[in-house]
Amino acid sequence: TYRLMPTTKIEGKCFARIAHDLGTKYLVPMWRGDTFGDSMMSYVRDYCSKLGITVDEGVRYDPNATEFSSEAAAFASRVNTAISTYGADKVSVYIHCFEEGKAIFSTLKAYNPTSWGVHWVGVGGLVLTDWALETDTAETISEKGVYGCLIPTPNPKLYKVQAQIKAKLGREADIYGLNGYDAVWILALAMNSAKMYDADAVKAQLPWVVSNYTGVTGWSPFDEAGDREGSNYGLFQVVKSDGTYKWAQIGIWDFGLDQITWWPEPQIVS
């Protein structure tokens, strides 16, 4: 199996770099207790340690749960303990979630998280979602919140394809749609290179094709497991604009350099 998405090895590195750039000395995480979440936290702990950031034991939750009162209480307690030890400006918190994040943030509201004064940082399923812009959630994550999300590397092919998609559909494609576009081209080029309609022959050509292919999502070869070796991440924040909450991009993380470029002004994206 080959994928055009990077692994948690890359995502965890991006997350740790964000925390470091924000001056974090102590991190309190809350994450999905599944293969994805556990892998992410393993890399986060490793990268943070290398950057001089201590990671709290944190709170691991059942991703199939619908009620999070005990997890919210434990998380709030750990955050307050960290604040009393390090000071709010040196503490970052992170909730690695998907749609269940809406229920988690709703439960956390009882602990007045907007008064904590800590950074909310990370990568995960809340980035660029509509539910994160709902008032209760947005008020919690907007202040000092920085979130990373996989983005395509800007290039002429990307601009051309997005313009064609927008003309036809009235919107631009997201990263998954763009990866799908590149996947079709990669397969076609591998079939052309193999000179035959044979699965094994095509498979043998895929690594070579990808290492020489720059598509709408940019360039990146496969690693030994068949996953994309890396990708840049956009840094996003929830901001209030014209009386409503919106997502804005505030910077970019370069995976090759492990370096963040912070933009002078937020750019509204949704």
Secondary structure, 3 states (H helix, E strand, C coil): CCCCCECHHHHHHHHHHHHHHCCCCEEEEEEECCHHHHHHHHHHHHHHHHCCCEECCCEEECCCCCCCHHHHHHHHHHHHHHHHHHCHHHEEEEEECCCCHHHHHHHHHHHCHHHCCCEEEEECCCCCCCHHHCHHHHHHHCCCEEEEEECCCCCHHHHHHHHHHHHHHCCCCCHHHHHHHHHHHHHHHHHHHHCCCCHHHHHHHHHHHHHCCCECCECCCECCCCCECCCCEEEEEEEEECCEEEEEEEEEEECCCCEEEEEEEEEECC
